[in-house]
Amino acid sequence: MLKQLKPAVLMTLVLCVLTGVVYPGLVTGLARAFFPGQADGRLVTVNGRVVGSALIGQPFTRPEYFHPRPSAAGQGYDASASSGTNRGPTDAKLADTLIALRVDSTVTVDGGVKGKIPSDMVTASASGLDPDISPANAQLQVARVAKARGVDAAAVRALLDAHTQERQFGFLGEPRVNVLLLNIAIDSAFPMPSEPAATRPQPAPSK
């Protein structure tokens, strides 16, 4: 029995070292060498303070900010509970309750037209952590943000255009807008009367 137990224990220890130390260390080292920003979470700082990650969404509900895509991760945008709704397109609750409520909210808050609302305004992503929204989603929010900040909508739209990222390498993915980076730029360019320029957006809990 000892002859069988010894190689089993040794193999377990070797695999633990290889898969638990060597492989993660190698991958981490390569990631930090070739993709340092992504490896460190692409943390975003404003005035020397970390305000979030460009890779993970966070809730913004105040009218003077662009709002992110809905999230089903935990209580919303919880990186430790990444998940979607796990509801398919034929699920009655998804269509008749969650999406319907979001559509009604978009019509009321942003003046959206039923049947023409971008899908990412009313559906959550698979991860629940998507930091980006579609340009169409952002464009629909321009009037609200401009009104809340007391500035011309054309100026907000120009800032939005400057923060719209095209497809990677010209053909991968879709055009997108990073909500956190855009909101920081909005704060810097058009600060609210009661707060200085380039302060951190203060996200409210998602509703």
C-alpha positions in Angstrom: 0.0 0.0 0.0 2.9 2.3 0.8 4.3 1.8 -2.7 1.0 3.0 -4.2 0.5 5.9 -1.7 3.9 7.4 -2.2 3.7 8.1 -6.0 0.1 9.4 -5.5 1.2 11.9 -2.9 4.2 13.0 -4.9 2.1 13.4 -8.0 -0.4 15.5 -6.0 2.3 17.7 -4.7 3.9 18.2 -8.2 0.5 19.1 -9.7 -0.2 21.5 -6.9 3.1 23.3 -7.5 2.7 23.3 -11.3 -1.0 24.4 -11.4 -1.1 26.5 -8.2 2.3 28.3 -8.4 4.2 27.9 -11.6 1.4 28.3 -14.1 -0.3 31.2 -12.4 3.0 32.9 -11.8 4.0 32.5 -15.4 0.7 33.8 -16.8 0.8 36.7 -14.3 4.3 37.6 -15.3 3.6 37.5 -19.0 0.4 39.5 -18.5 2.3 42.2 -16.5 5.0 42.3 -19.1 2.9 42.5 -22.3 -0.5 43.9 -20.9 0.4 45.9 -17.7 -2.8 48.0 -17.8 -5.2 45.1 -18.1 -3.2 42.9 -15.6 -3.7 45.6 -13.0 -7.4 46.0 -13.7 -7.0 49.3 -15.7 -7.7 51.3 -12.6 -8.8 54.8 -13.2 -7.6 57.7 -10.9 -8.9 61.2 -10.6 -6.8 63.7 -8.6 -4.7 60.8 -7.2 -7.7 58.8 -6.1 -8.9 55.5 -7.6 -12.5 55.9 -8.8 -13.0 52.6 -10.5 -11.9 50.3 -13.3 -12.2 50.8 -17.0 -12.9 47.1 -17.2 -15.8 46.8 -14.8 -19.0 48.8 -14.8 -20.5 50.7 -11.9 -23.9 52.2 -11.2 -24.7 55.8 -12.2 -28.3 56.8 -11.7 -28.1 60.6 -11.3 -29.5 62.5 -14.3 -26.3 64.5 -14.9 -24.4 61.2 -15.7 -24.6 58.7 -18.5 -26.1 55.5 -17.2 -24.5 52.1 -17.8 -26.1 48.9 -19.1 -28.4 47.1 -16.5 -26.6 44.5 -14.4 -27.7 41.2 -12.9 -24.4 40.7 -11.0 -25.3 40.5 -7.3 -27.0 43.8 -6.4 -25.5 45.2 -9.6 -21.9 45.4 -11.0 -20.6 43.1 -8.2 -17.3 41.8 -9.5 -17.5 38.9 -7.0 -20.9 37.8 -8.3 -20.5 38.1 -12.0 -23.5 36.7 -13.8 -26.4 37.3 -16.2 -30.1 37.0 -15.5 -30.1 33.4 -16.8 -33.4 34.1 -18.5 -33.9 33.3 -22.2 -35.8 35.5 -24.8 -39.0 33.4 -24.3 -39.0 33.9 -20.5 -42.2 35.8 -19.6 -40.7 37.5 -16.5 -37.8 38.8 -18.6 -40.0 40.2 -21.3 -43.1 41.3 -19.4 -41.4 42.6 -16.2 -37.7 43.4 -16.4 -37.5 44.6 -20.0 -40.9 46.3 -19.9 -40.1 48.3 -16.8 -36.7 49.4 -18.3 -38.4 50.4 -21.6 -41.0 52.4 -19.7 -38.2 54.1 -17.7 -36.2 54.9 -20.8 -39.3 56.4 -22.4 -39.9 58.6 -19.3 -36.3 59.5 -18.5 -34.6 59.8 -21.8 -37.5 60.3 -24.3 -37.0 56.9 -25.9 -39.5 55.6 -28.4 -40.8 52.1 -27.9 -39.5 49.8 -30.6 -36.5 52.0 -31.3 -34.7 51.7 -27.9 -31.2 50.2 -28.1 -31.2 46.7 -26.7 -28.3 47.4 -24.3 -30.4 50.0 -22.5 -32.9 47.4 -21.3 -31.0 44.1 -21.2 -28.1 43.0 -18.9 -24.9 41.6 -20.3 -23.8 38.0 -19.7 -21.3 39.1 -17.1 -23.3 41.9 -15.5 -20.0 43.9 -15.4 -19.9 45.4 -18.9 -18.3 48.9 -18.6 -19.3 50.0 -22.1 -22.6 50.9 -23.8 -23.4 51.3 -27.5 -23.1 54.8 -29.1 -26.8 54.6 -29.8 -27.5 54.1 -26.1 -25.3 57.0 -25.2 -26.8 59.3 -27.9 -30.2 58.8 -26.4 -29.0 60.0 -23.0 -27.3 63.2 -24.3 -30.4 65.5 -24.0 -30.9 64.4 -20.3 -27.3 64.9 -19.4 -27.0 68.3 -21.1 -30.2 69.5 -19.5 -29.1 68.4 -16.0 -25.8 70.2 -16.4 -27.2 73.3 -18.1 -25.1 73.0 -21.2 -25.8 72.8 -24.9 -26.5 69.2 -26.1 -24.1 69.7 -29.1 -21.2 70.2 -26.7 -22.1 67.0 -24.8 -22.5 65.1 -28.1 -19.1 66.3 -29.2 -17.5 64.9 -26.0 -19.4 61.7 -26.5 -18.1 61.4 -30.1 -14.5 61.9 -28.8 -15.0 59.0 -26.3 -16.5 56.6 -28.8 -14.2 53.7 -29.5 -14.3 52.0 -32.9 -14.1 48.3 -33.6 -10.8 46.8 -32.4 -8.5 46.5 -35.4 -11.3 47.8 -37.5 -13.3 44.6 -37.5 -13.5 43.0 -34.0 -16.5 43.8 -31.8 -18.7 46.8 -32.1 -18.2 50.5 -31.5 -18.6 51.3 -27.8 -18.5 54.0 -25.1 -16.8 53.5 -21.7 -19.3 54.9 -19.2 -16.9 55.7 -16.4 -14.3 57.5 -18.7 -17.1 59.5 -20.4 -18.6 60.5 -17.0 -15.2 61.6 -15.7 -14.7 63.7 -18.9 -18.2 65.2 -18.5 -17.4 66.2 -14.9 -14.2 67.8 -16.1 -15.7 69.7 -19.0 -19.0 70.6 -17.5 -18.8 70.5 -13.7 -22.0 70.8 -11.7 -22.3 74.2 -9.9 -21.8 72.6 -6.5 -18.7 70.5 -7.3 -15.3 71.3 -8.7 -14.1 70.0 -12.1 -12.7 66.5 -12.4 -14.2 65.2 -9.2 -15.2 61.6 -8.9 -18.7 60.8 -10.2 -20.7 59.6 -7.2 -22.7 56.6 -8.3 -26.0 55.9 -6.5 -27.1 52.4 -5.7 -28.8 50.8 -8.8 -32.5 50.7 -8.6 
